[in-house]
Amino acid sequence: MNVDQHLKVAQWHMEQARLHATSEHACGCPVNDHDQKAIDAVEAGMIEEEKSCSVPSK
């Protein structure tokens, strides 16, 4: 993904989080490995640039 695509995905996730926090809405989505890696990095204060894609292509 390029920078613009990453920003669009991040914007979508931020809006989903806002909706979840302000309404009865809940998606119930399970955390996948890629998202858990991001959660772990944020919680550890260790956000680093990924130099290559960590998600296997289909």
C-alpha positions in Angstrom: 0.0 0.0 0.0 1.1 3.5 -0.6 0.9 6.4 2.0 -2.5 7.6 0.8 -3.9 4.1 1.1 -2.6 3.6 4.6 -4.1 7.0 5.6 -7.5 6.0 4.2 -7.4 2.7 6.1 -6.4 4.5 9.3 -9.2 7.1 8.8 -11.7 4.3 8.4 -10.5 2.6 11.6 -10.6 5.9 13.5 -14.2 6.5 12.4 -15.2 2.9 13.4 -13.6 3.5 16.8 -15.5 6.8 17.2 -18.8 5.1 16.3 -18.1 2.2 18.7 -17.4 4.7 21.5 -20.5 6.8 21.0 -23.2 4.3 20.2 -24.6 0.9 20.8 -22.8 -0.2 17.6 -20.4 -3.1 18.0 -19.0 -5.2 15.1 -17.7 -8.1 17.2 -14.8 -8.5 14.7 -12.1 -10.8 16.0 -8.5 -9.4 16.2 -6.4 -10.8 13.4 -2.6 -11.3 13.7 -1.7 -8.1 11.8 -4.0 -6.0 14.0 -2.7 -7.6 17.2 0.8 -6.7 16.1 -0.3 -3.1 15.8 -2.1 -3.1 19.2 1.0 -4.7 20.9 3.3 -2.1 19.3 1.1 0.9 20.4 0.7 -0.5 23.9 4.5 -1.0 24.2 5.2 2.5 22.8 7.2 0.9 20.0 5.7 2.1 16.8 8.2 1.6 14.0 8.0 1.9 10.2 7.4 -1.5 8.5 10.0 -1.9 5.8 8.0 -4.7 4.1 4.5 -6.0 4.1 3.8 -8.3 7.0 0.6 -9.6 5.5 0.9 -12.5 3.2 -0.6 -11.9 -0.3 -3.4 -14.1 -1.5 
